[in-house]
Amino acid sequence: MAQYNPTESSSAGSSVHTSGEAGSRATGRGAEEAYRTGQDPDAAASLRQVTHNFFRALDRSLDEQPMTTLGLAAVIGFVLGAVWKA
């Protein structure tokens, strides 16, 4: 029986890293926008840090417990779908 090896590359892991990079770029643009409009740059930096922490935790969760992460994503999708439909 084959066992899961988190050190092997997988397409799911690479797509998450890509989405994490996209999230970082998006918050970077948000920080520039906040600076241009005179909003608090510390709030933009805090948002950038929270986003970075979220994607790092998501990457770790996918590496250590991929089925649990998939289950949580399904539950969140179901709840959002139910709220959207209501």
DSSP file (Angstrom, degrees, kcal/mol; ACC not computed):
  #  RESIDUE AA STRUCTURE BP1 BP2  ACC     N-H-->O    O-->H-N    N-H-->O    O-->H-N    TCO  KAPPA ALPHA  PHI   PSI    X-CA   Y-CA   Z-CA
    1    1 A M              0   0    0      0, 0.0     2,-0.2     0, 0.0     0, 0.0   0.000 360.0 360.0 360.0 132.1    0.0    0.0    0.0
    2    2 A A        -     0   0    0      1,-0.0     2,-0.3     0, 0.0     0, 0.0  -0.504 360.0-148.7 -76.8 142.2    1.4    3.4   -1.0
    3    3 A Q        -     0   0    0     -2,-0.2     2,-0.3     1,-0.0    -1,-0.0  -0.806  23.2-101.1-111.0 154.6    1.8    6.0    1.8
    4    4 A Y        -     0   0    0     -2,-0.3    -1,-0.0     2,-0.0     0, 0.0  -0.562  32.2-166.3 -74.2 130.7    1.6    9.7    1.5
    5    5 A N    >   -     0   0    0     -2,-0.3     3,-1.4     1,-0.1    -1,-0.0  -0.952   9.1-162.6-120.2 109.8    5.0   11.5    1.3
    6    6 A P  T 3  S+     0   0    0      0, 0.0    -1,-0.1     0, 0.0     4,-0.1   0.665  86.9  65.1 -68.7 -14.0    4.7   15.3    1.9
    7    7 A T  T 3  S+     0   0    0      2,-0.1     2,-0.2    56,-0.0    56,-0.0   0.695  82.4  92.2 -81.8 -17.0    8.2   15.8    0.4
    8    8 A E  S <  S-     0   0    0     -3,-1.4     2,-0.2     1,-0.1    -3,-0.0  -0.501  86.6-110.6 -73.8 145.4    7.0   14.6   -3.1
    9    9 A S        -     0   0    0     -2,-0.2     2,-0.3     4,-0.0    -1,-0.1  -0.494  38.0-176.1 -77.2 146.7    5.8   17.4   -5.3
   10   10 A S     >  -     0   0    0     -2,-0.2     4,-1.6    -4,-0.1     5,-0.1  -0.962  36.1-123.0-138.4 156.6    2.1   17.5   -6.2
   11   11 A S  H  > S+     0   0    0     -2,-0.3     4,-1.8     1,-0.2     5,-0.1   0.839 110.6  57.4 -69.0 -31.5    0.0   19.7   -8.4
   12   12 A A  H  > S+     0   0    0      1,-0.2     4,-1.7     2,-0.2    -1,-0.2   0.922 106.4  48.5 -65.9 -43.2   -2.2   20.7   -5.5
   13   13 A G  H  > S+     0   0    0      1,-0.2     4,-2.0     2,-0.2    -1,-0.2   0.896 110.4  50.8 -64.2 -40.3    0.7   22.1   -3.5
   14   14 A S  H  X S+     0   0    0     -4,-1.6     4,-1.9     1,-0.2    -1,-0.2   0.861 108.3  52.0 -68.8 -33.6    2.1   24.1   -6.4
   15   15 A S  H  X S+     0   0    0     -4,-1.8     4,-2.3     2,-0.2    -1,-0.2   0.852 108.5  51.4 -70.6 -31.9   -1.3   25.7   -7.1
   16   16 A V  H  X S+     0   0    0     -4,-1.7     4,-2.6     2,-0.2    -2,-0.2   0.908 108.1  51.3 -69.3 -40.8   -1.6   26.8   -3.5
   17   17 A H  H  X S+     0   0    0     -4,-2.0     4,-2.1     1,-0.2    -2,-0.2   0.906 110.5  50.1 -61.1 -38.9    1.9   28.3   -3.6
   18   18 A T  H  X S+     0   0    0     -4,-1.9     4,-2.2     1,-0.2    -2,-0.2   0.917 111.0  47.6 -64.9 -42.7    0.8   30.2   -6.7
   19   19 A S  H  X S+     0   0    0     -4,-2.3     4,-2.4     1,-0.2    -2,-0.2   0.858 109.7  54.4 -68.2 -32.5   -2.4   31.4   -5.1
   20   20 A G  H  X S+     0   0    0     -4,-2.6     4,-2.0     2,-0.2    -1,-0.2   0.897 108.7  48.1 -64.7 -39.9   -0.4   32.5   -2.0
   21   21 A E  H  X S+     0   0    0     -4,-2.1     4,-2.3     2,-0.2    -2,-0.2   0.894 110.7  51.5 -66.7 -38.8    1.9   34.5   -4.3
   22   22 A A  H  X S+     0   0    0     -4,-2.2     4,-2.4     1,-0.2    -2,-0.2   0.896 108.9  51.2 -64.0 -39.5   -1.2   36.1   -5.9
   23   23 A G  H  X S+     0   0    0     -4,-2.4     4,-2.3     2,-0.2    -1,-0.2   0.888 109.2  50.5 -64.0 -38.8   -2.6   37.0   -2.5
   24   24 A S  H  X S+     0   0    0     -4,-2.0     4,-1.8     2,-0.2    -2,-0.2   0.907 111.0  48.3 -65.4 -41.2    0.7   38.6   -1.6
   25   25 A R  H  X S+     0   0    0     -4,-2.3     4,-2.1     2,-0.2    -2,-0.2   0.900 110.6  52.1 -64.9 -39.2    0.7   40.6   -4.8
   26   26 A A  H  X S+     0   0    0     -4,-2.4     4,-1.8     1,-0.2    -2,-0.2   0.916 110.7  46.0 -64.5 -43.2   -3.0   41.7   -4.2
   27   27 A T  H  X S+     0   0    0     -4,-2.3     4,-2.1     2,-0.2    -1,-0.2   0.827 108.6  57.7 -70.9 -28.6   -2.3   42.9   -0.7
   28   28 A G  H  X S+     0   0    0     -4,-1.8     4,-1.9     2,-0.2    -1,-0.2   0.914 107.2  47.2 -63.8 -42.0    0.8   44.7   -2.0
   29   29 A R  H  X S+     0   0    0     -4,-2.1     4,-2.3     1,-0.2    -2,-0.2   0.874 109.6  54.6 -65.5 -35.9   -1.4   46.6   -4.4
   30   30 A G  H  X S+     0   0    0     -4,-1.8     4,-2.4     1,-0.2    -2,-0.2   0.876 106.4  51.3 -63.7 -37.5   -3.8   47.3   -1.5
   31   31 A A  H  X S+     0   0    0     -4,-2.1     4,-2.1     2,-0.2    -1,-0.2   0.901 109.7  49.3 -66.7 -40.7   -1.0   48.8    0.5
   32   32 A E  H  X S+     0   0    0     -4,-1.9     4,-2.4     2,-0.2    -2,-0.2   0.911 111.7  49.3 -63.5 -41.3    0.0   51.1   -2.4
   33   33 A E  H  X S+     0   0    0     -4,-2.3     4,-2.1     1,-0.2     6,-0.2   0.902 109.6  51.6 -63.7 -41.6   -3.7   52.2   -2.8
   34   34 A A  H  X>S+     0   0    0     -4,-2.4     5,-2.2     1,-0.2     4,-0.6   0.893 110.8  48.6 -62.8 -39.7   -3.9   52.9    1.0
   35   35 A Y  H ><5S+     0   0    0     -4,-2.1     3,-0.8     1,-0.2    -2,-0.2   0.924 111.2  49.6 -66.9 -43.6   -0.8   55.0    0.8
   36   36 A R  H 3<5S+     0   0    0     -4,-2.4    -2,-0.2     1,-0.2    -1,-0.2   0.858 113.1  46.1 -63.9 -35.7   -2.0   57.0   -2.2
   37   37 A T  H 3<5S-     0   0    0     -4,-2.1    -1,-0.2    -5,-0.2    -2,-0.2   0.472 115.9-111.5 -89.4  -1.3   -5.4   57.7   -0.6
   38   38 A G  T <<5 +     0   0    0     -3,-0.8    -3,-0.2    -4,-0.6    -4,-0.1   0.629  66.6 145.9  84.6  13.0   -3.9   58.7    2.7
   39   39 A Q      < -     0   0    0     -5,-2.2    -1,-0.2    -6,-0.2     5,-0.0  -0.305  64.5 -71.6 -77.9 169.7   -5.2   55.7    4.7
   40   40 A D    >>  -     0   0    0      1,-0.2     4,-1.2     2,-0.1     3,-0.5  -0.456  37.8-159.2 -65.4 115.4   -3.2   54.2    7.6
   41   41 A P  H 3> S+     0   0    0      0, 0.0     4,-2.1     0, 0.0    -1,-0.2   0.772  90.6  63.6 -68.5 -23.8   -0.2   52.4    6.1
   42   42 A D  H 3> S+     0   0    0      2,-0.2     4,-2.4     1,-0.2     5,-0.2   0.865  99.5  53.4 -66.3 -34.6    0.1   50.3    9.3
   43   43 A A  H <> S+     0   0    0     -3,-0.5     4,-2.3     2,-0.2    -1,-0.2   0.898 109.0  48.9 -65.5 -39.7   -3.4   48.8    8.5
   44   44 A A  H  X S+     0   0    0     -4,-1.2     4,-2.2     2,-0.2    -2,-0.2   0.896 111.3  49.5 -66.3 -39.5   -2.2   47.8    5.1
   45   45 A A  H  X S+     0   0    0     -4,-2.1     4,-2.2     2,-0.2    -2,-0.2   0.890 110.8  50.3 -66.0 -38.8    1.0   46.2    6.6
   46   46 A S  H  X S+     0   0    0     -4,-2.4     4,-2.5     2,-0.2    -2,-0.2   0.907 109.8  50.2 -64.9 -41.5   -1.2   44.4    9.1
   47   47 A L  H  X S+     0   0    0     -4,-2.3     4,-2.5     1,-0.2    -2,-0.2   0.905 109.8  51.0 -62.3 -41.6   -3.4   43.1    6.3
   48   48 A R  H  X S+     0   0    0     -4,-2.2     4,-2.2     2,-0.2    -2,-0.2   0.901 111.0  48.4 -62.2 -41.6   -0.4   41.9    4.4
   49   49 A Q  H  X S+     0   0    0     -4,-2.2     4,-2.6     2,-0.2    -2,-0.2   0.906 111.4  49.3 -66.5 -42.5    1.0   40.1    7.5
   50   50 A V  H  X S+     0   0    0     -4,-2.5     4,-2.5     2,-0.2    -2,-0.2   0.917 111.7  49.3 -63.0 -43.2   -2.4   38.4    8.1
   51   51 A T  H  X S+     0   0    0     -4,-2.5     4,-2.3     2,-0.2     5,-0.2   0.916 111.2  49.4 -62.4 -43.3   -2.6   37.3    4.5
   52   52 A H  H  X S+     0   0    0     -4,-2.2     4,-2.1     1,-0.2    -2,-0.2   0.926 112.1  48.1 -61.2 -45.4    0.9   35.9    4.6
   53   53 A N  H  X S+     0   0    0     -4,-2.6     4,-2.4     2,-0.2    -2,-0.2   0.892 110.4  52.4 -62.8 -40.2    0.1   34.0    7.8
   54   54 A F  H  X S+     0   0    0     -4,-2.5     4,-2.4     1,-0.2    -2,-0.2   0.941 111.7  44.1 -61.9 -48.6   -3.1   32.6    6.3
   55   55 A F  H  X S+     0   0    0     -4,-2.3     4,-2.4     1,-0.2    -1,-0.2   0.851 112.5  52.7 -68.7 -32.9   -1.4   31.3    3.2
   56   56 A R  H  X S+     0   0    0     -4,-2.1     4,-2.2    -5,-0.2    -1,-0.2   0.916 111.3  46.6 -66.4 -41.7    1.5   29.8    5.2
   57   57 A A  H  X S+     0   0    0     -4,-2.4     4,-2.6     2,-0.2    -2,-0.2   0.884 111.7  51.6 -66.4 -38.4   -1.0   28.0    7.5
   58   58 A L  H  X S+     0   0    0     -4,-2.4     4,-2.5     2,-0.2    -2,-0.2   0.917 109.8  49.2 -64.2 -43.5   -2.9   26.8    4.5
   59   59 A D  H  X S+     0   0    0     -4,-2.4     4,-2.0     2,-0.2    -2,-0.2   0.927 113.0  46.9 -60.3 -45.3    0.2   25.4    2.9
   60   60 A R  H  X S+     0   0    0     -4,-2.2     4,-2.6     1,-0.2     5,-0.3   0.905 111.5  51.4 -64.5 -41.3    1.2   23.6    6.1
   61   61 A S  H  X S+     0   0    0     -4,-2.6     4,-2.9     1,-0.2     8,-0.3   0.909 109.7  49.5 -62.7 -42.2   -2.3   22.2    6.5
   62   62 A L  H  < S+     0   0    0     -4,-2.5    -1,-0.2     1,-0.2    -2,-0.2   0.876 113.7  46.8 -64.3 -36.9   -2.2   20.9    2.9
   63   63 A D  H  < S+     0   0    0     -4,-2.0    -2,-0.2    -5,-0.2    -1,-0.2   0.907 123.1  31.8 -70.1 -42.0    1.2   19.3    3.5
   64   64 A E  H  < S+     0   0    0     -4,-2.6    -2,-0.2     1,-0.2    -3,-0.2   0.851 136.8  14.1 -89.1 -36.8    0.3   17.7    6.9
   65   65 A Q     X  +     0   0    0     -4,-2.9     4,-2.1    -5,-0.3    -1,-0.2  -0.584  63.9 164.3-141.4  73.8   -3.4   16.9    6.6
   66   66 A P  H  > S+     0   0    0      0, 0.0     4,-2.2     0, 0.0     5,-0.1   0.872  78.1  49.6 -65.5 -36.8   -4.6   17.1    3.0
   67   67 A M  H  > S+     0   0    0      2,-0.2     4,-2.4     1,-0.2     5,-0.1   0.886 110.8  49.7 -70.8 -36.8   -7.9   15.2    3.5
   68   68 A T  H  > S+     0   0    0      2,-0.2     4,-2.5     1,-0.2    -1,-0.2   0.917 111.6  49.3 -64.5 -42.9   -8.9   17.3    6.5
   69   69 A T  H  X S+     0   0    0     -4,-2.1     4,-2.3    -8,-0.3    -2,-0.2   0.905 111.1  49.6 -63.1 -41.6   -8.2   20.5    4.5
   70   70 A L  H  X S+     0   0    0     -4,-2.2     4,-2.1     2,-0.2    -1,-0.2   0.902 110.4  50.9 -63.6 -41.1  -10.2   19.2    1.6
   71   71 A G  H  X S+     0   0    0     -4,-2.4     4,-2.4     2,-0.2    -2,-0.2   0.916 110.2  48.9 -62.9 -43.7  -13.1   18.4    4.0
   72   72 A L  H  X S+     0   0    0     -4,-2.5     4,-2.7     1,-0.2     5,-0.2   0.902 109.9  51.9 -63.1 -40.6  -13.0   21.8    5.5
   73   73 A A  H  X S+     0   0    0     -4,-2.3     4,-2.4     1,-0.2    -1,-0.2   0.900 109.9  49.7 -62.7 -39.6  -13.0   23.4    2.1
   74   74 A A  H  X S+     0   0    0     -4,-2.1     4,-2.4     2,-0.2    -2,-0.2   0.913 111.7  47.8 -65.1 -42.5  -16.1   21.4    1.1
   75   75 A V  H  X S+     0   0    0     -4,-2.4     4,-2.6     2,-0.2     5,-0.2   0.925 112.5  48.5 -64.4 -44.4  -17.9   22.3    4.3
   76   76 A I  H  X S+     0   0    0     -4,-2.7     4,-2.6     1,-0.2     5,-0.2   0.914 112.2  49.5 -62.3 -42.4  -17.1   26.0    3.8
   77   77 A G  H  X S+     0   0    0     -4,-2.4     4,-2.3    -5,-0.2    -1,-0.2   0.896 110.9  49.8 -62.8 -40.3  -18.2   25.8    0.2
   78   78 A F  H  X S+     0   0    0     -4,-2.4     4,-2.4     2,-0.2    -2,-0.2   0.930 112.5  46.8 -63.6 -45.7  -21.5   24.1    1.2
   79   79 A V  H  X S+     0   0    0     -4,-2.6     4,-2.5     2,-0.2     5,-0.2   0.929 113.3  47.9 -63.9 -45.3  -22.2   26.8    3.8
   80   80 A L  H  X S+     0   0    0     -4,-2.6     4,-2.5     1,-0.2    -1,-0.2   0.901 112.3  50.4 -62.9 -39.2  -21.4   29.6    1.5
   81   81 A G  H  X S+     0   0    0     -4,-2.3     4,-2.1    -5,-0.2    -1,-0.2   0.893 110.8  48.7 -64.1 -39.9  -23.6   28.0   -1.2
   82   82 A A  H  X S+     0   0    0     -4,-2.4     4,-1.5     2,-0.2    -2,-0.2   0.892 113.4  46.4 -67.4 -39.5  -26.5   27.6    1.2
   83   83 A V  H  < S+     0   0    0     -4,-2.5    -2,-0.2     2,-0.2    -1,-0.2   0.902 112.6  50.5 -68.6 -40.5  -26.2   31.3    2.4
   84   84 A W  H  < S+     0   0    0     -4,-2.5    -2,-0.2     1,-0.2    -1,-0.2   0.888 111.7  48.1 -63.7 -39.2  -26.0   32.5   -1.2
   85   85 A K  H  <        0   0    0     -4,-2.1    -1,-0.2     1,-0.2    -2,-0.2   0.813 360.0 360.0 -72.1 -31.4  -29.1   30.5   -2.2
   86   86 A A     <        0   0    0     -4,-1.5    -1,-0.2    -5,-0.1    -2,-0.2   0.470 360.0 360.0 -72.8 360.0  -31.1   31.7    0.8
